[in-house]
Amino acid sequence: MAQSSVMLSQWSRCLRLLLEAPAPAGILALPIGRSYTATEIAVRAARVCRVFFVCSAAIVGTCFFAADAAAYGSFGSLPELVSLVKEIEAAVVSVSGPAGSVGSGFAVTSDGYIATSAHVARVEGPLSVRSAGGSTFKAEAVSFHATADVALLYAPEFRPRHVLALADSSKVEVGTWVLALGNPFGLGTTLSVGVIGAKGRSFGRNENDGGLFQTDAAINPGNSGGPLCNLQGEAVGVASAAISGGQGLGFAVPAELVRELIDKARRSAVSHRILDLPSESSFEGK
């Protein structure tokens, strides 16, 4: 787009100079009061044609590059992501078990509830979460979805600097830009960018997985539980798995399923105990 803008500016300047500059005497008109030879008339006519074609080219060029710049700006440009990523990152945590980092998660309430993947939350032993600021908090799994690879953690002392809103998955379309943030391979919070490649996908041997989002945003081991966000900063999915050896074949559970877990946890009469823990799933996550 920058190149088109420069070209447009150059064409516009050329046109302006041609239109504003006074025409040299005798180029665009034949003074009255004398006779002219055929050669003089032909030379002056050629000069008139030359000016005409230069002006026409300038006008056509200006229109072409203006249209090109407008089209590029509408369809080809990417949004500025720096401020958006900083906002989302403030809600992302890394989840660890006794053996170290096991995945990612993200804050969904201001009082310590964290969304993550079920296969991340099922790790044996105590859990902890590390915030974007580097602080570590004890956490426990308080709710698992009955069929999907999504769970809810609770860290009583965790007060996130930002909370991610949960998007309406029915409004997510193929081609929607998405940002995946997580802790791949324990490296720390990492961003990858892609689009929704398909909806309603099933993956693995779990027949209840239909409804997954497929994306080409990189999802690696350790990304599980991290958010898949739209350009409004809403969580549209919970990163869940990827096909080993594939390229751009990652999957995420619709984030709106987390609402069910939050409601369930808040209704619980017993303070933050594990609710409705299903049998061990055969889901193979990343």
DRENPA-3360 file (N, C-alpha, C; in nm, 2 decimals, always signed):
BEGIN
1 = MAQSSVML = +0.08/-0.12/+0.00/+0.00/+0.00/+0.00/+0.09/+0.12/+0.00 ~ +0.20/+0.12/+0.07/+0.29/+0.24/+0.07/+0.34/+0.27/-0.07 ~ +0.38/+0.16/-0.15/+0.43/+0.18/-0.28/+0.32/+0.25/-0.37 ~ +0.19/+0.20/-0.36/+0.09/+0.26/-0.43/+0.07/+0.41/-0.40 ~ +0.08/+0.44/-0.27/+0.06/+0.58/-0.23/+0.17/+0.67/-0.28 ~ +0.29/+0.62/-0.29/+0.40/+0.70/-0.35/+0.38/+0.72/-0.50 ~ +0.34/+0.62/-0.57/+0.31/+0.63/-0.71/+0.20/+0.73/-0.74 ~ +0.10/+0.72/-0.65/-0.02/+0.81/-0.67/+0.03/+0.95/-0.65;
9 = SQWSRCLR = +0.11/+0.98/-0.55/+0.16/+1.11/-0.52/+0.24/+1.16/-0.64 ~ +0.32/+1.08/-0.70/+0.41/+1.12/-0.81/+0.32/+1.15/-0.93 ~ +0.22/+1.07/-0.96/+0.13/+1.10/-1.07/+0.05/+1.23/-1.05 ~ +0.01/+1.25/-0.93/-0.07/+1.37/-0.90/+0.02/+1.49/-0.91 ~ +0.14/+1.49/-0.87/+0.23/+1.60/-0.89/+0.26/+1.63/-1.03 ~ +0.28/+1.53/-1.11/+0.30/+1.54/-1.25/+0.18/+1.61/-1.32 ~ +0.06/+1.56/-1.29/-0.06/+1.62/-1.34/-0.07/+1.77/-1.30 ~ -0.04/+1.80/-1.18/-0.06/+1.93/-1.13/+0.04/+2.03/-1.20;
17 = LLLEAPAP = +0.16/+1.99/-1.22/+0.26/+2.07/-1.29/+0.22/+2.10/-1.44 ~ +0.17/+1.99/-1.50/+0.12/+2.01/-1.64/+0.01/+2.10/-1.65 ~ -0.09/+2.10/-1.56/-0.21/+2.18/-1.57/-0.18/+2.32/-1.52 ~ -0.09/+2.34/-1.43/-0.07/+2.48/-1.37/+0.04/+2.55/-1.45 ~ +0.13/+2.49/-1.52/+0.24/+2.56/-1.59/+0.18/+2.63/-1.71 ~ +0.22/+2.76/-1.73/+0.17/+2.83/-1.85/+0.23/+2.77/-1.98 ~ +0.15/+2.76/-2.08/+0.19/+2.70/-2.21/+0.28/+2.80/-2.28 ~ +0.40/+2.75/-2.33/+0.49/+2.84/-2.40/+0.42/+2.90/-2.52;
25 = AGILALPI = +0.45/+3.02/-2.56/+0.38/+3.09/-2.67/+0.39/+3.01/-2.80 ~ +0.28/+2.99/-2.86/+0.28/+2.93/-2.99/+0.27/+2.78/-2.99 ~ +0.27/+2.72/-2.87/+0.26/+2.57/-2.87/+0.12/+2.52/-2.88 ~ +0.02/+2.59/-2.81/-0.11/+2.54/-2.81/-0.20/+2.63/-2.90 ~ -0.15/+2.73/-2.96/-0.23/+2.82/-3.04/-0.14/+2.88/-3.16 ~ -0.21/+2.91/-3.27/-0.14/+2.97/-3.38/-0.18/+3.12/-3.38 ~ -0.08/+3.21/-3.36/-0.11/+3.35/-3.37/-0.18/+3.39/-3.50 ~ -0.28/+3.48/-3.49/-0.35/+3.53/-3.61/-0.27/+3.64/-3.67;
33 = GRSYTATE = -0.27/+3.66/-3.80/-0.21/+3.77/-3.86/-0.10/+3.73/-3.96 ~ -0.08/+3.61/-3.98/+0.03/+3.57/-4.07/-0.01/+3.43/-4.13 ~ +0.05/+3.39/-4.23/+0.02/+3.26/-4.29/+0.13/+3.16/-4.25 ~ +0.09/+3.04/-4.25/+0.18/+2.93/-4.20/+0.20/+2.82/-4.31 ~ +0.32/+2.77/-4.31/+0.34/+2.66/-4.40/+0.28/+2.53/-4.34 ~ +0.27/+2.43/-4.43/+0.22/+2.30/-4.38/+0.31/+2.24/-4.27 ~ +0.44/+2.26/-4.28/+0.54/+2.21/-4.19/+0.51/+2.27/-4.05 ~ +0.50/+2.40/-4.05/+0.47/+2.47/-3.92/+0.34/+2.42/-3.85;
41 = IAVRAARV = +0.24/+2.41/-3.93/+0.11/+2.36/-3.88/+0.13/+2.22/-3.82 ~ +0.20/+2.13/-3.89/+0.22/+1.99/-3.85/+0.30/+1.99/-3.72 ~ +0.41/+2.07/-3.71/+0.49/+2.08/-3.59/+0.40/+2.12/-3.47 ~ +0.33/+2.23/-3.49/+0.24/+2.28/-3.38/+0.14/+2.17/-3.34 ~ +0.08/+2.11/-3.44/-0.02/+2.00/-3.41/+0.04/+1.89/-3.33 ~ +0.16/+1.85/-3.37/+0.23/+1.74/-3.29/+0.25/+1.78/-3.15 ~ +0.29/+1.91/-3.13/+0.31/+1.96/-2.99/+0.18/+1.95/-2.91 ~ +0.07/+1.99/-2.97/-0.06/+1.99/-2.91/-0.10/+1.84/-2.87;
49 = CRVFFVCS = -0.07/+1.75/-2.96/-0.10/+1.61/-2.94/-0.01/+1.55/-2.82 ~ +0.11/+1.60/-2.82/+0.20/+1.55/-2.72/+0.15/+1.59/-2.58 ~ +0.11/+1.72/-2.56/+0.06/+1.77/-2.44/-0.07/+1.69/-2.40 ~ -0.15/+1.67/-2.50/-0.28/+1.60/-2.48/-0.25/+1.46/-2.42 ~ -0.16/+1.39/-2.49/-0.13/+1.25/-2.44/-0.07/+1.24/-2.31 ~ +0.02/+1.34/-2.28/+0.09/+1.34/-2.14/-0.02/+1.37/-2.04 ~ -0.11/+1.46/-2.06/-0.22/+1.49/-1.96/-0.31/+1.37/-1.95 ~ -0.34/+1.30/-2.06/-0.43/+1.19/-2.05/-0.36/+1.07/-1.97;
57 = AAIVGTCF = -0.23/+1.05/-2.00/-0.16/+0.95/-1.92/-0.16/+0.98/-1.77 ~ -0.14/+1.11/-1.74/-0.14/+1.14/-1.60/-0.27/+1.12/-1.53 ~ -0.38/+1.15/-1.60/-0.51/+1.13/-1.55/-0.54/+0.98/-1.53 ~ -0.51/+0.90/-1.63/-0.53/+0.76/-1.63/-0.45/+0.69/-1.52 ~ -0.32/+0.74/-1.51/-0.23/+0.68/-1.40/-0.28/+0.72/-1.26 ~ -0.33/+0.84/-1.25/-0.38/+0.88/-1.12/-0.50/+0.79/-1.08 ~ -0.59/+0.77/-1.17/-0.71/+0.69/-1.14/-0.67/+0.55/-1.11 ~ -0.57/+0.49/-1.19/-0.53/+0.35/-1.17/-0.47/+0.33/-1.03;
65 = FAADAAAY = -0.38/+0.42/-0.99/-0.31/+0.40/-0.86/-0.40/+0.43/-0.75 ~ -0.50/+0.52/-0.76/-0.59/+0.55/-0.66/-0.68/+0.43/-0.63 ~ -0.73/+0.36/-0.74/-0.81/+0.24/-0.73/-0.73/+0.13/-0.67 ~ -0.60/+0.12/-0.71/-0.51/+0.02/-0.65/-0.49/+0.03/-0.50 ~ -0.47/+0.16/-0.46/-0.44/+0.18/-0.32/-0.57/+0.16/-0.24 ~ -0.69/+0.19/-0.30/-0.81/+0.17/-0.22/-0.84/+0.02/-0.21 ~ -0.82/-0.05/-0.32/-0.84/-0.20/-0.31/-0.75/-0.27/-0.22 ~ -0.62/-0.23/-0.22/-0.52/-0.29/-0.13/-0.55/-0.26/+0.02;
73 = GSFGSLPE = -0.60/-0.13/+0.04/-0.63/-0.10/+0.18/-0.75/-0.17/+0.23 ~ -0.85/-0.21/+0.14/-0.97/-0.27/+0.18/-0.95/-0.42/+0.20 ~ -0.87/-0.48/+0.11/-0.86/-0.63/+0.11/-0.72/-0.69/+0.15 ~ -0.62/-0.61/+0.14/-0.49/-0.67/+0.15/-0.41/-0.64/+0.28 ~ -0.46/-0.53/+0.35/-0.38/-0.48/+0.46/-0.41/-0.57/+0.59 ~ -0.32/-0.57/+0.68/-0.34/-0.64/+0.80/-0.35/-0.54/+0.91 ~ -0.43/-0.57/+1.01/-0.45/-0.48/+1.12/-0.32/-0.46/+1.21 ~ -0.31/-0.35/+1.28/-0.20/-0.33/+1.37/-0.23/-0.41/+1.49;
81 = LVSLVKEI = -0.14/-0.50/+1.53/-0.17/-0.60/+1.63/-0.10/-0.58/+1.76 ~ +0.00/-0.49/+1.77/+0.09/-0.48/+1.89/+0.00/-0.45/+2.01 ~ -0.08/-0.34/+2.01/-0.16/-0.31/+2.13/-0.26/-0.42/+2.17 ~ -0.32/-0.48/+2.06/-0.42/-0.59/+2.09/-0.35/-0.71/+2.15 ~ -0.23/-0.74/+2.11/-0.16/-0.86/+2.16/-0.12/-0.83/+2.31 ~ -0.08/-0.71/+2.34/-0.04/-0.68/+2.48/-0.16/-0.69/+2.57 ~ -0.28/-0.65/+2.52/-0.40/-0.67/+2.60/-0.43/-0.81/+2.62 ~ -0.43/-0.89/+2.52/-0.46/-1.04/+2.53/-0.36/-1.11/+2.62;
89 = EAAVVSVS = -0.24/-1.07/+2.60/-0.13/-1.14/+2.67/-0.14/-1.12/+2.82 ~ -0.20/-1.01/+2.87/-0.22/-0.98/+3.01/-0.32/-1.08/+3.07 ~ -0.40/-1.15/+2.99/-0.49/-1.25/+3.04/-0.44/-1.40/+3.04 ~ -0.33/-1.42/+2.96/-0.28/-1.55/+2.94/-0.19/-1.60/+3.05 ~ -0.20/-1.73/+3.09/-0.12/-1.79/+3.19/-0.06/-1.91/+3.14 ~ +0.05/-1.95/+3.20/+0.11/-2.09/+3.17/+0.07/-2.18/+3.29 ~ +0.03/-2.30/+3.26/-0.02/-2.39/+3.36/+0.09/-2.50/+3.39 ~ +0.12/-2.52/+3.51/+0.23/-2.62/+3.55/+0.18/-2.72/+3.65;
97 = GPAGSVGS = +0.24/-2.84/+3.64/+0.21/-2.95/+3.74/+0.34/-2.98/+3.81 ~ +0.35/-3.09/+3.88/+0.47/-3.12/+3.96/+0.59/-3.14/+3.87 ~ +0.57/-3.18/+3.74/+0.69/-3.20/+3.65/+0.72/-3.08/+3.57 ~ +0.65/-2.97/+3.59/+0.68/-2.85/+3.51/+0.56/-2.81/+3.42 ~ +0.59/-2.73/+3.32/+0.48/-2.67/+3.24/+0.40/-2.78/+3.16 ~ +0.27/-2.77/+3.17/+0.19/-2.87/+3.10/+0.09/-2.81/+3.00 ~ +0.09/-2.67/+2.99/+0.00/-2.61/+2.90/-0.03/-2.46/+2.93 ~ -0.14/-2.41/+2.88/-0.17/-2.27/+2.89/-0.31/-2.25/+2.94;
105 = GFAVTSDG = -0.35/-2.13/+2.97/-0.48/-2.10/+3.01/-0.50/-1.95/+2.99 ~ -0.62/-1.90/+3.02/-0.65/-1.76/+3.01/-0.76/-1.72/+3.11 ~ -0.75/-1.60/+3.17/-0.84/-1.55/+3.27/-0.98/-1.52/+3.20 ~ -1.08/-1.57/+3.26/-1.22/-1.55/+3.21/-1.31/-1.47/+3.31 ~ -1.26/-1.46/+3.43/-1.33/-1.37/+3.53/-1.22/-1.30/+3.61 ~ -1.26/-1.19/+3.68/-1.17/-1.11/+3.75/-1.13/-1.17/+3.89 ~ -1.20/-1.27/+3.93/-1.18/-1.33/+4.06/-1.11/-1.47/+4.06 ~ -1.03/-1.50/+3.95/-0.95/-1.61/+3.96/-0.99/-1.73/+3.88;
113 = YIATSAHV = -1.09/-1.73/+3.80/-1.13/-1.84/+3.71/-1.05/-1.84/+3.58 ~ -1.00/-1.95/+3.54/-0.91/-1.96/+3.43/-0.96/-2.08/+3.34 ~ -0.98/-2.05/+3.21/-1.01/-2.15/+3.11/-0.89/-2.22/+3.06 ~ -0.90/-2.35/+3.04/-0.79/-2.43/+2.99/-0.84/-2.56/+2.92 ~ -0.75/-2.64/+2.88/-0.80/-2.77/+2.82/-0.82/-2.87/+2.93 ~ -0.91/-2.97/+2.90/-0.93/-3.07/+3.00/-0.81/-3.16/+3.02 ~ -0.74/-3.19/+2.91/-0.62/-3.28/+2.92/-0.51/-3.21/+2.99 ~ -0.51/-3.08/+3.00/-0.41/-3.00/+3.08/-0.45/-3.01/+3.22;
121 = ARVEGPLS = -0.57/-2.99/+3.26/-0.62/-2.98/+3.40/-0.61/-3.11/+3.47 ~ -0.61/-3.22/+3.39/-0.62/-3.36/+3.45/-0.48/-3.41/+3.50 ~ -0.38/-3.33/+3.49/-0.24/-3.37/+3.53/-0.25/-3.41/+3.68 ~ -0.18/-3.51/+3.72/-0.18/-3.56/+3.86/-0.09/-3.47/+3.94 ~ -0.14/-3.44/+4.06/-0.06/-3.35/+4.15/-0.11/-3.21/+4.15 ~ -0.05/-3.13/+4.23/-0.10/-2.99/+4.24/-0.07/-2.91/+4.12 ~ -0.15/-2.81/+4.09/-0.14/-2.72/+3.97/-0.10/-2.58/+4.02 ~ -0.03/-2.51/+3.93/-0.01/-2.37/+3.95/-0.01/-2.30/+3.82;
129 = VRSAGGST = -0.04/-2.17/+3.83/-0.04/-2.09/+3.71/+0.06/-1.97/+3.72 ~ +0.12/-1.93/+3.61/+0.21/-1.82/+3.61/+0.16/-1.71/+3.52 ~ +0.14/-1.59/+3.58/+0.08/-1.48/+3.50/+0.18/-1.42/+3.41 ~ +0.13/-1.33/+3.32/+0.22/-1.26/+3.23/+0.32/-1.18/+3.30 ~ +0.29/-1.13/+3.43/+0.38/-1.06/+3.50/+0.49/-1.14/+3.57 ~ +0.48/-1.27/+3.57/+0.58/-1.36/+3.63/+0.54/-1.41/+3.76 ~ +0.43/-1.37/+3.82/+0.39/-1.42/+3.95/+0.32/-1.56/+3.94 ~ +0.34/-1.65/+4.04/+0.29/-1.78/+4.04/+0.18/-1.80/+4.15;
137 = FKAEAVSF = +0.07/-1.87/+4.11/-0.04/-1.89/+4.20/-0.08/-2.03/+4.20 ~ -0.12/-2.08/+4.32/-0.17/-2.22/+4.33/-0.31/-2.22/+4.26 ~ -0.34/-2.33/+4.20/-0.47/-2.34/+4.13/-0.52/-2.48/+4.14 ~ -0.65/-2.50/+4.12/-0.71/-2.63/+4.12/-0.82/-2.64/+4.01 ~ -0.84/-2.76/+3.96/-0.94/-2.78/+3.86/-1.08/-2.79/+3.93 ~ -1.17/-2.71/+3.89/-1.30/-2.70/+3.95/-1.42/-2.75/+3.87 ~ -1.40/-2.76/+3.74/-1.50/-2.81/+3.65/-1.45/-2.85/+3.52 ~ -1.51/-2.96/+3.47/-1.47/-3.02/+3.34/-1.60/-3.03/+3.25;
145 = HATADVAL = -1.59/-3.00/+3.13/-1.70/-3.01/+3.04/-1.73/-3.16/+3.02 ~ -1.85/-3.20/+3.00/-1.89/-3.34/+3.00/-1.83/-3.41/+2.87 ~ -1.82/-3.34/+2.76/-1.78/-3.40/+2.64/-1.66/-3.33/+2.57 ~ -1.64/-3.21/+2.59/-1.54/-3.13/+2.52/-1.41/-3.12/+2.60 ~ -1.30/-3.10/+2.52/-1.17/-3.09/+2.59/-1.15/-2.95/+2.64 ~ -1.23/-2.91/+2.74/-1.22/-2.78/+2.81/-1.25/-2.80/+2.95 ~ -1.18/-2.72/+3.04/-1.19/-2.72/+3.18/-1.18/-2.59/+3.24 ~ -1.21/-2.58/+3.37/-1.20/-2.45/+3.44/-1.11/-2.47/+3.56;
153 = LYAPEFRP = -1.01/-2.38/+3.58/-0.93/-2.38/+3.69/-0.97/-2.26/+3.78 ~ -0.93/-2.27/+3.91/-0.96/-2.16/+4.00/-0.83/-2.14/+4.08 ~ -0.78/-2.01/+4.08/-0.67/-1.97/+4.15/-0.71/-1.86/+4.24 ~ -0.74/-1.89/+4.37/-0.80/-1.79/+4.46/-0.73/-1.66/+4.47 ~ -0.60/-1.66/+4.46/-0.52/-1.53/+4.49/-0.49/-1.46/+4.35 ~ -0.53/-1.52/+4.24/-0.49/-1.46/+4.11/-0.59/-1.35/+4.08 ~ -0.54/-1.23/+4.05/-0.62/-1.12/+4.00/-0.56/-1.07/+3.87 ~ -0.62/-1.11/+3.76/-0.56/-1.08/+3.63/-0.57/-0.93/+3.60;
161 = RHVLALAD = -0.47/-0.89/+3.52/-0.47/-0.75/+3.47/-0.57/-0.73/+3.36 ~ -0.61/-0.84/+3.30/-0.71/-0.84/+3.19/-0.79/-0.97/+3.18 ~ -0.92/-0.96/+3.15/-1.00/-1.08/+3.14/-1.05/-1.08/+2.99 ~ -1.05/-1.20/+2.93/-1.10/-1.21/+2.79/-1.25/-1.24/+2.79 ~ -1.32/-1.17/+2.71/-1.46/-1.19/+2.69/-1.47/-1.32/+2.59 ~ -1.58/-1.39/+2.61/-1.60/-1.51/+2.53/-1.69/-1.48/+2.41 ~ -1.64/-1.50/+2.29/-1.71/-1.47/+2.17/-1.83/-1.57/+2.14 ~ -1.92/-1.52/+2.06/-2.03/-1.61/+2.02/-1.99/-1.69/+1.90;
169 = SSKVEVGT = -1.97/-1.82/+1.92/-1.91/-1.90/+1.81/-2.00/-1.91/+1.69 ~ -2.13/-1.88/+1.70/-2.21/-1.88/+1.58/-2.18/-1.77/+1.49 ~ -2.11/-1.67/+1.53/-2.07/-1.55/+1.45/-1.93/-1.57/+1.39 ~ -1.86/-1.67/+1.43/-1.73/-1.70/+1.37/-1.74/-1.76/+1.24 ~ -1.68/-1.71/+1.14/-1.69/-1.76/+1.00/-1.55/-1.81/+0.95 ~ -1.55/-1.90/+0.85/-1.43/-1.94/+0.79/-1.37/-1.81/+0.72 ~ -1.24/-1.80/+0.75/-1.17/-1.68/+0.70/-1.15/-1.57/+0.81 ~ -1.21/-1.59/+0.93/-1.19/-1.49/+1.03/-1.05/-1.50/+1.08;
177 = WVLALGNP = -0.99/-1.38/+1.09/-0.85/-1.37/+1.15/-0.85/-1.41/+1.29 ~ -0.75/-1.49/+1.33/-0.74/-1.53/+1.48/-0.60/-1.52/+1.52 ~ -0.58/-1.50/+1.65/-0.45/-1.49/+1.72/-0.44/-1.60/+1.82 ~ -0.34/-1.68/+1.82/-0.32/-1.79/+1.92/-0.21/-1.75/+2.01 ~ -0.23/-1.75/+2.14/-0.13/-1.72/+2.24/-0.12/-1.83/+2.33 ~ +0.00/-1.87/+2.37/+0.02/-1.98/+2.46/+0.16/-2.00/+2.50 ~ +0.19/-2.11/+2.56/+0.33/-2.14/+2.61/+0.39/-2.26/+2.54 ~ +0.41/-2.26/+2.41/+0.46/-2.38/+2.34/+0.60/-2.42/+2.39;
185 = FGLGTTLS = +0.61/-2.55/+2.42/+0.73/-2.61/+2.46/+0.79/-2.54/+2.58 ~ +0.71/-2.47/+2.66/+0.76/-2.41/+2.78/+0.85/-2.29/+2.75 ~ +0.84/-2.23/+2.63/+0.92/-2.12/+2.59/+0.88/-1.99/+2.65 ~ +0.75/-1.98/+2.69/+0.69/-1.86/+2.73/+0.58/-1.81/+2.64 ~ +0.51/-1.71/+2.68/+0.40/-1.67/+2.59/+0.44/-1.63/+2.45 ~ +0.38/-1.70/+2.35/+0.42/-1.68/+2.21/+0.29/-1.66/+2.13 ~ +0.30/-1.57/+2.03/+0.19/-1.54/+1.94/+0.21/-1.61/+1.81 ~ +0.10/-1.66/+1.75/+0.10/-1.70/+1.61/-0.04/-1.65/+1.55;
193 = VGVIGAKG = -0.04/-1.62/+1.42/-0.15/-1.56/+1.36/-0.20/-1.65/+1.24 ~ -0.33/-1.66/+1.23/-0.38/-1.74/+1.12/-0.53/-1.70/+1.09 ~ -0.60/-1.79/+1.04/-0.74/-1.77/+1.01/-0.82/-1.90/+1.05 ~ -0.95/-1.89/+1.07/-1.03/-2.00/+1.08/-1.04/-2.07/+0.95 ~ -1.00/-2.20/+0.94/-0.99/-2.27/+0.81/-1.12/-2.35/+0.79 ~ -1.18/-2.39/+0.90/-1.31/-2.47/+0.89/-1.38/-2.47/+1.02 ~ -1.51/-2.50/+1.02/-1.59/-2.51/+1.14/-1.65/-2.65/+1.15 ~ -1.69/-2.69/+1.27/-1.76/-2.82/+1.29/-1.67/-2.94/+1.27;
201 = RSFGRNEN = -1.54/-2.93/+1.29/-1.45/-3.04/+1.27/-1.45/-3.14/+1.39 ~ -1.42/-3.26/+1.36/-1.40/-3.37/+1.46/-1.25/-3.41/+1.45 ~ -1.19/-3.45/+1.56/-1.05/-3.48/+1.56/-1.03/-3.59/+1.66 ~ -0.95/-3.69/+1.63/-0.92/-3.80/+1.72/-1.03/-3.90/+1.73 ~ -1.03/-3.98/+1.83/-1.13/-4.10/+1.84/-1.25/-4.06/+1.92 ~ -1.26/-3.93/+1.97/-1.37/-3.89/+2.05/-1.48/-3.84/+1.96 ~ -1.59/-3.91/+1.95/-1.70/-3.88/+1.86/-1.77/-3.75/+1.90 ~ -1.75/-3.70/+2.02/-1.82/-3.58/+2.07/-1.74/-3.45/+2.04;
209 = DGGLFQTD = -1.64/-3.46/+1.96/-1.56/-3.34/+1.93/-1.61/-3.26/+1.82 ~ -1.71/-3.30/+1.74/-1.77/-3.23/+1.63/-1.80/-3.09/+1.68 ~ -1.76/-2.99/+1.61/-1.78/-2.85/+1.65/-1.65/-2.78/+1.67 ~ -1.54/-2.84/+1.65/-1.41/-2.78/+1.67/-1.38/-2.68/+1.56 ~ -1.31/-2.57/+1.59/-1.26/-2.48/+1.49/-1.13/-2.53/+1.44 ~ -1.11/-2.53/+1.31/-0.98/-2.56/+1.25/-0.91/-2.43/+1.22 ~ -0.78/-2.42/+1.24/-0.70/-2.30/+1.22/-0.56/-2.33/+1.17 ~ -0.50/-2.24/+1.09/-0.36/-2.25/+1.06/-0.27/-2.17/+1.15;
217 = AAINPGNS = -0.33/-2.10/+1.25/-0.24/-2.04/+1.35/-0.17/-2.16/+1.42 ~ -0.04/-2.14/+1.44/+0.04/-2.25/+1.50/+0.00/-2.29/+1.64 ~ -0.04/-2.42/+1.66/-0.07/-2.47/+1.79/+0.03/-2.59/+1.81 ~ +0.12/-2.57/+1.91/+0.22/-2.67/+1.94/+0.20/-2.72/+2.08 ~ +0.27/-2.83/+2.12/+0.26/-2.88/+2.25/+0.29/-2.77/+2.35 ~ +0.20/-2.75/+2.44/+0.21/-2.64/+2.54/+0.12/-2.52/+2.51 ~ +0.07/-2.52/+2.38/-0.03/-2.42/+2.35/-0.17/-2.46/+2.40 ~ -0.19/-2.58/+2.43/-0.32/-2.63/+2.48/-0.37/-2.55/+2.59;
225 = GGPLCNLQ = -0.50/-2.51/+2.58/-0.56/-2.43/+2.69/-0.55/-2.28/+2.67 ~ -0.46/-2.24/+2.58/-0.45/-2.10/+2.55/-0.56/-2.05/+2.46 ~ -0.58/-1.92/+2.45/-0.69/-1.86/+2.38/-0.66/-1.85/+2.23 ~ -0.77/-1.86/+2.15/-0.77/-1.83/+2.01/-0.86/-1.71/+2.00 ~ -0.81/-1.59/+1.97/-0.88/-1.47/+1.98/-0.91/-1.41/+1.84 ~ -1.02/-1.34/+1.83/-1.05/-1.26/+1.71/-0.98/-1.12/+1.72 ~ -1.00/-1.04/+1.62/-0.94/-0.91/+1.62/-1.01/-0.81/+1.71 ~ -1.12/-0.85/+1.77/-1.18/-0.77/+1.88/-1.13/-0.80/+2.02;
233 = GEAVGVAS = -1.03/-0.90/+2.02/-0.98/-0.93/+2.15/-1.06/-1.03/+2.23 ~ -1.16/-1.09/+2.16/-1.25/-1.19/+2.23/-1.19/-1.33/+2.21 ~ -1.21/-1.42/+2.30/-1.17/-1.56/+2.29/-1.27/-1.63/+2.21 ~ -1.24/-1.68/+2.09/-1.33/-1.76/+2.01/-1.31/-1.91/+2.03 ~ -1.19/-1.94/+2.08/-1.17/-2.08/+2.10/-1.06/-2.11/+2.21 ~ -1.06/-2.23/+2.25/-0.96/-2.28/+2.35/-0.87/-2.38/+2.27 ~ -0.74/-2.34/+2.25/-0.65/-2.43/+2.17/-0.65/-2.57/+2.24 ~ -0.66/-2.67/+2.15/-0.68/-2.80/+2.20/-0.58/-2.91/+2.15;
241 = AAISGGQG = -0.56/-2.90/+2.02/-0.48/-3.01/+1.96/-0.43/-2.97/+1.82 ~ -0.34/-3.05/+1.77/-0.29/-3.03/+1.63/-0.25/-3.17/+1.57 ~ -0.26/-3.18/+1.44/-0.22/-3.31/+1.38/-0.07/-3.31/+1.36 ~ -0.01/-3.41/+1.43/+0.14/-3.42/+1.42/+0.18/-3.45/+1.27 ~ +0.28/-3.37/+1.23/+0.32/-3.39/+1.09/+0.25/-3.30/+0.99 ~ +0.13/-3.25/+1.03/+0.06/-3.16/+0.94/+0.10/-3.02/+0.95 ~ +0.06/-2.94/+0.85/+0.09/-2.80/+0.85/-0.03/-2.72/+0.85 ~ -0.05/-2.63/+0.95/-0.17/-2.55/+0.96/-0.29/-2.63/+0.99;
249 = LGFAVPAE = -0.28/-2.73/+1.07/-0.39/-2.81/+1.11/-0.40/-2.82/+1.26 ~ -0.45/-2.71/+1.32/-0.47/-2.70/+1.46/-0.62/-2.69/+1.49 ~ -0.66/-2.72/+1.61/-0.80/-2.73/+1.65/-0.82/-2.66/+1.78 ~ -0.94/-2.60/+1.79/-0.98/-2.53/+1.91/-1.12/-2.55/+1.95 ~ -1.15/-2.57/+2.08/-1.29/-2.59/+2.12/-1.35/-2.45/+2.13 ~ -1.48/-2.43/+2.08/-1.54/-2.30/+2.10/-1.54/-2.25/+2.24 ~ -1.50/-2.13/+2.26/-1.48/-2.07/+2.39/-1.61/-2.05/+2.46 ~ -1.72/-2.04/+2.39/-1.84/-2.02/+2.46/-1.88/-2.13/+2.56;
257 = LVRELIDK = -1.82/-2.25/+2.53/-1.85/-2.37/+2.62/-1.80/-2.34/+2.76 ~ -1.70/-2.25/+2.77/-1.65/-2.21/+2.91/-1.76/-2.15/+2.99 ~ -1.85/-2.08/+2.93/-1.96/-2.02/+3.01/-2.03/-2.12/+3.09 ~ -2.06/-2.24/+3.04/-2.13/-2.34/+3.11/-2.05/-2.38/+3.24 ~ -1.91/-2.39/+3.22/-1.83/-2.43/+3.34/-1.83/-2.32/+3.44 ~ -1.83/-2.19/+3.40/-1.83/-2.08/+3.50/-1.96/-2.08/+3.57 ~ -2.07/-2.10/+3.50/-2.20/-2.10/+3.57/-2.21/-2.22/+3.67 ~ -2.15/-2.34/+3.62/-2.16/-2.45/+3.71/-2.07/-2.43/+3.84;
265 = ARRSAVSH = -1.96/-2.37/+3.82/-1.87/-2.35/+3.94/-1.93/-2.25/+4.03 ~ -2.00/-2.15/+3.98/-2.06/-2.04/+4.06/-2.18/-2.10/+4.14 ~ -2.25/-2.20/+4.08/-2.37/-2.25/+4.14/-2.33/-2.36/+4.25 ~ -2.21/-2.40/+4.24/-2.17/-2.51/+4.33/-2.18/-2.46/+4.48 ~ -2.24/-2.55/+4.56/-2.25/-2.52/+4.70/-2.13/-2.55/+4.78 ~ -2.05/-2.64/+4.72/-1.92/-2.67/+4.78/-1.81/-2.59/+4.72 ~ -1.73/-2.52/+4.80/-1.64/-2.42/+4.75/-1.53/-2.49/+4.67 ~ -1.54/-2.46/+4.53/-1.43/-2.50/+4.44/-1.39/-2.64/+4.44;
273 = RILDLPSE = -1.48/-2.74/+4.46/-1.44/-2.88/+4.45/-1.46/-2.92/+4.30 ~ -1.40/-3.03/+4.27/-1.40/-3.08/+4.13/-1.55/-3.13/+4.10 ~ -1.61/-3.09/+3.99/-1.74/-3.12/+3.96/-1.75/-3.21/+3.84 ~ -1.83/-3.31/+3.85/-1.87/-3.40/+3.74/-1.75/-3.44/+3.66 ~ -1.64/-3.49/+3.73/-1.52/-3.53/+3.65/-1.56/-3.66/+3.57 ~ -1.55/-3.65/+3.44/-1.58/-3.77/+3.35/-1.47/-3.87/+3.36 ~ -1.50/-3.98/+3.29/-1.39/-4.09/+3.28/-1.28/-4.04/+3.19 ~ -1.16/-4.09/+3.20/-1.05/-4.05/+3.13/-1.08/-4.05/+2.98;
281 = SSFEGK = -1.06/-3.94/+2.91/-1.09/-3.93/+2.77/-0.98/-3.98/+2.69 ~ -1.01/-4.03/+2.57/-0.91/-4.08/+2.48/-0.86/-3.97/+2.39 ~ -0.91/-3.85/+2.41/-0.87/-3.74/+2.33/-0.72/-3.72/+2.33 ~ -0.66/-3.71/+2.21/-0.51/-3.69/+2.21/-0.49/-3.54/+2.18 ~ -0.44/-3.47/+2.28/-0.42/-3.33/+2.27/-0.27/-3.30/+2.25 ~ -0.25/-3.17/+2.22/-0.12/-3.12/+2.21/-0.09/-3.02/+2.32;
% end
